[in-house]
Amino acid sequence: MSALIDYASARIIPGLRWAPNVLGRRLADGFYDLFPLDDGRWGFFLGDVSGKGVEAAAVTALARYTLRAATVYTPDPAAALHNLNRVLWQEYREDARYCTVVCGILTPTPAVGGFTAVVASGGHPEPLLLRADGSANYQCTKGRIVGAFPTSQYTNTTVVANPGDTLLLYSDGLTEARTGSSETTDGRYGTAALARFAADLAPTNAADAVAAVTDLLSTFGAGLTDDTAVMAISAPR
């Protein structure tokens, strides 16, 4: 398994912390980005493209470009996913190419030292919010996979992070890793195990959260059958 760590190119959000990583053998189907908007807010997304190889890389490039352009033009995550859905459907409907993605707009709240994030999801695993009090909870985000249907509806959810909280995004390569778990019928790692892992990790920060997930993935060995993208955003205490 190889790992691509991109801390050197990480944007600096005033008062906050950000850390990303993509792990796997191919590194073509997992993607993420964080970028500033004109009004002091930040756009971000993390996604996973179906398929492998050159075809997946082409979809990844199109998804990254479309999401970033759509978010800059209209800072609304649900609208950005709707735009991406139309683009992928028009371009790849004959080839059944699609992706899952979570997309958001982050607004720092310097008065209290945290941030709010308006988030929308297209078939992607629910983000986890690791709180300063040691709890960890999934943030409810629902929506169809992107590019598989001609019309899909997406909705925004607001996440409020206070000082010491960390928002963790990840792709399903993590929860679908085959670990021989007795908790799931097919022996995959699963969402319940991840929730416990996150609760044990909290409170934490972005860099430590990504490092801990990276270490966890390394224990799965051959059970990690898909590339996994991970991204965390934290508000320091």
C-alpha positions as CSV (number, residue, x, y, z in Angstrom):
1,M,0.0,0.0,0.0
2,S,1.3,3.4,-0.9
3,A,0.3,6.7,0.7
4,L,0.3,10.2,-0.7
5,I,0.4,12.9,2.0
6,D,-0.3,16.4,0.8
7,Y,0.3,18.5,4.0
8,A,2.8,20.8,2.1
9,S,0.1,22.1,-0.2
10,A,-2.5,22.5,2.5
11,R,-4.2,25.9,2.5
12,I,-4.1,27.8,5.8
13,I,-7.5,28.7,7.1
14,P,-7.1,31.5,9.6
15,G,-7.6,30.1,13.1
16,L,-8.4,26.6,11.9
17,R,-6.4,23.4,10.9
18,W,-6.7,21.2,7.9
19,A,-5.1,17.8,7.0
20,P,-5.8,15.5,4.0
21,N,-4.5,12.1,2.8
22,V,-5.3,9.5,0.1
23,L,-4.2,5.9,0.6
24,G,-4.3,2.9,-1.7
25,R,-2.6,1.2,-4.6
26,R,-4.0,3.3,-7.5
27,L,-4.7,6.8,-6.0
28,A,-6.8,7.6,-9.1
29,D,-10.4,7.4,-7.8
30,G,-10.2,9.3,-4.4
31,F,-10.1,13.1,-4.5
32,Y,-10.5,16.1,-2.3
33,D,-9.9,19.9,-2.3
34,L,-10.1,23.0,0.0
35,F,-10.1,26.4,-1.5
36,P,-10.9,30.0,-0.5
37,L,-14.0,31.9,-1.6
38,D,-14.1,35.7,-2.1
39,D,-16.1,36.4,1.1
40,G,-13.9,34.7,3.7
41,R,-15.6,31.4,3.4
42,W,-14.0,28.2,2.2
43,G,-15.2,25.5,-0.2
44,F,-14.3,21.9,0.3
45,F,-15.1,18.4,-1.0
46,L,-14.0,14.8,-0.8
47,G,-15.2,12.1,-3.2
48,D,-14.7,8.7,-4.6
49,V,-15.1,7.8,-8.3
50,S,-16.4,4.4,-9.6
51,G,-14.0,2.3,-11.5
52,K,-10.2,2.2,-11.8
53,G,-7.4,3.3,-14.0
54,V,-7.4,5.9,-16.8
55,E,-11.2,6.1,-17.0
56,A,-11.6,6.8,-13.3
57,A,-8.8,9.4,-13.4
58,A,-10.7,11.2,-16.2
59,V,-13.9,11.3,-14.1
60,T,-11.9,12.4,-11.1
61,A,-10.5,15.4,-13.0
62,L,-13.9,16.4,-14.4
63,A,-15.5,16.1,-10.9
64,R,-12.8,18.2,-9.2
65,Y,-13.0,20.9,-11.9
66,T,-16.8,21.0,-12.0
67,L,-17.3,21.1,-8.2
68,R,-14.7,23.8,-7.7
69,A,-16.1,26.0,-10.5
70,A,-19.7,25.4,-9.4
71,T,-18.9,26.3,-5.8
72,V,-17.0,29.4,-6.6
73,Y,-19.8,30.6,-8.9
74,T,-22.6,29.7,-6.5
75,P,-21.5,28.9,-2.9
76,D,-24.2,26.3,-2.3
77,P,-23.2,22.7,-1.8
78,A,-26.5,21.2,-2.9
79,A,-26.5,23.3,-6.0
80,A,-22.9,22.3,-6.7
81,L,-23.8,18.6,-6.5
82,H,-26.8,19.1,-8.7
83,N,-24.5,20.8,-11.3
84,L,-22.0,17.9,-11.1
85,N,-24.8,15.3,-11.5
86,R,-25.9,16.9,-14.7
87,V,-22.4,17.1,-16.1
88,L,-21.5,13.5,-15.3
89,W,-24.9,12.2,-16.6
90,Q,-24.5,14.1,-19.9
91,E,-20.9,13.0,-20.3
92,Y,-20.8,9.4,-19.0
93,R,-24.4,8.0,-18.9
94,E,-23.5,5.4,-21.6
95,D,-20.5,4.2,-19.6
96,A,-22.1,4.2,-16.1
97,R,-19.5,6.4,-14.6
98,Y,-20.5,8.1,-11.3
99,C,-19.1,9.2,-8.0
100,T,-20.0,9.7,-4.4
101,V,-19.0,13.0,-2.8
102,V,-19.5,15.2,0.2
103,C,-19.3,18.9,-0.5
104,G,-19.4,21.9,1.9
105,I,-19.0,25.6,2.5
106,L,-17.0,26.4,5.7
107,T,-17.4,29.7,7.5
108,P,-14.9,30.5,10.3
109,T,-16.5,31.9,13.4
110,P,-13.5,33.8,15.0
111,A,-15.6,35.3,17.7
112,V,-16.1,31.9,19.3
113,G,-13.0,30.1,17.8
114,G,-14.9,27.5,15.7
115,F,-16.6,27.2,12.4
116,T,-19.9,26.3,10.7
117,A,-20.1,24.1,7.7
118,V,-23.0,23.8,5.3
119,V,-22.7,20.3,3.9
120,A,-24.4,18.2,1.1
121,S,-23.8,14.6,0.2
122,G,-24.2,12.6,-3.0
123,G,-24.3,9.0,-1.8
124,H,-21.2,9.5,0.4
125,P,-20.5,8.2,3.9
126,E,-21.7,10.5,6.6
127,P,-19.0,12.8,8.1
128,L,-18.1,12.4,11.7
129,L,-17.9,15.3,14.2
130,L,-15.4,14.6,17.0
131,R,-16.1,16.9,19.8
132,A,-14.0,18.5,22.5
133,D,-16.0,16.6,25.2
134,G,-14.8,13.2,23.8
135,S,-18.0,12.3,21.9
136,A,-18.2,11.5,18.2
137,N,-21.4,11.6,16.1
138,Y,-22.3,11.0,12.5
139,Q,-23.7,14.1,10.8
140,C,-26.8,13.2,8.8
141,T,-26.3,13.8,5.1
142,K,-28.4,12.1,2.5
143,G,-28.4,12.1,-1.3
144,R,-28.2,10.0,-4.3
145,I,-24.8,9.0,-5.9
146,V,-23.8,11.6,-8.4
147,G,-24.0,11.0,-12.2
148,A,-26.1,7.8,-12.1
149,F,-29.5,9.4,-12.6
150,P,-30.6,12.2,-14.9
151,T,-32.2,14.1,-12.0
152,S,-31.4,14.0,-8.3
153,Q,-32.2,16.1,-5.4
154,Y,-29.6,17.2,-2.8
155,T,-30.1,19.0,0.5
156,N,-27.8,21.0,2.8
157,T,-27.1,20.2,6.4
158,T,-25.4,22.6,8.8
159,V,-22.7,21.4,11.1
160,V,-21.5,23.6,14.0
161,A,-17.9,23.0,15.3
162,N,-16.8,24.7,18.5
163,P,-13.2,25.0,19.8
164,G,-11.6,21.5,20.1
165,D,-14.0,19.9,17.6
166,T,-12.8,18.1,14.4
167,L,-14.9,17.3,11.3
168,L,-13.7,14.1,9.7
169,L,-14.5,13.2,6.1
170,Y,-13.6,9.8,4.5
171,S,-14.5,7.6,1.6
172,D,-16.0,4.1,1.9
173,G,-12.8,2.3,1.4
174,L,-12.4,2.7,5.2
175,T,-15.8,1.3,6.3
176,E,-15.9,-1.4,3.6
177,A,-12.4,-2.8,4.3
178,R,-12.6,-6.5,5.0
179,T,-11.4,-7.1,8.5
180,G,-13.3,-10.2,9.4
181,S,-15.4,-8.3,11.9
182,S,-18.2,-10.3,13.6
183,E,-20.3,-7.1,13.8
184,T,-21.1,-7.1,10.1
185,T,-22.6,-9.9,8.0
186,D,-19.9,-9.6,5.4
187,G,-16.9,-9.1,7.7
188,R,-16.4,-5.5,6.8
189,Y,-15.1,-2.9,9.2
190,G,-18.4,-1.0,9.3
191,T,-19.8,2.3,10.6
192,A,-20.3,1.1,14.2
193,A,-16.6,0.3,14.6
194,L,-15.6,3.6,13.0
195,A,-17.9,5.5,15.4
196,R,-16.2,3.8,18.4
197,F,-12.7,4.5,16.9
198,A,-13.6,8.1,16.5
199,A,-15.0,8.4,20.1
200,D,-11.8,6.9,21.5
201,L,-9.8,9.4,19.4
202,A,-11.7,12.5,20.5
203,P,-10.8,15.1,21.4
204,T,-8.2,15.5,18.6
205,N,-7.1,17.8,15.8
206,A,-7.0,17.5,12.1
207,A,-3.4,16.3,11.7
208,D,-3.7,13.7,14.5
209,A,-7.1,12.5,13.2
210,V,-5.8,11.9,9.7
211,A,-2.6,10.2,11.1
212,A,-4.7,7.9,13.3
213,V,-7.0,6.9,10.4
214,T,-3.9,6.3,8.3
215,D,-2.5,4.0,11.0
216,L,-5.8,2.2,11.3
217,L,-5.9,1.6,7.5
218,S,-2.4,0.1,7.6
219,T,-3.6,-2.6,10.0
220,F,-6.2,-3.8,7.4
221,G,-3.5,-5.3,5.1
222,A,-5.0,-7.0,2.1
223,G,-8.5,-6.3,3.5
224,L,-8.2,-2.7,2.2
225,T,-9.4,-3.3,-1.3
226,D,-10.2,0.3,-2.3
227,D,-8.4,3.6,-2.3
228,T,-9.4,5.7,0.7
229,A,-9.4,9.5,0.9
230,V,-9.4,11.2,4.3
231,M,-9.7,14.8,5.3
232,A,-10.2,16.6,8.6
233,I,-10.8,20.2,9.6
234,S,-10.4,21.2,13.2
235,A,-10.9,24.2,15.5
236,P,-8.1,24.5,18.0
237,R,-9.0,25.0,21.6
